Amino acid sequence: MERLKHQNDATGDPALIELERELRTYPSGLKSSRPAPVEPNGIVHSLRLAHGDQVLSFISTITVFGTPLDVTLSELAIESFFPADEQTRTVLVRLAKERTAAS
C-alpha cells in the first residue's frame, strides 16, 4: 500500500488512485491512512493468503527499472511472488496441473 500511495503521489494516475481506494475498502485493516512499518532496506516482503482451509505463504520482491534520466522506465516495476514454504509450492503445483488438465 505504501508503494501504491507513493506511485499515486508521483503520477496522479486515476486508475491507481481508484485501485488504492478499492484496496482500502477490503476487510484487512488497510483503511488506516498510516501504513504498517516496512523495513526500508528489505529486499523481500511476505504475503499470506487464505485458500480454502489452507494458508499460502509467499515472498515478494519488486524490481524497478530506470533512472531519473529515463522517463519511459521511471514508473515501471515488476512484482514477483515465490512460494515461501513447501506447502505453498505443493498447492501451486497441484493447482497448475488442475488448470492444465481442464484446458
ABEGO torsion letter per residue (X at the ends): XAAAAAAAAAAGBAAAAAAAAAAAABBAGAABABBBBBBAABABBBBBBBBEABBBBBBBBBBBBEBAABAAAAABBBBBBBBABAAAAAAAAAAAAAAAAAX
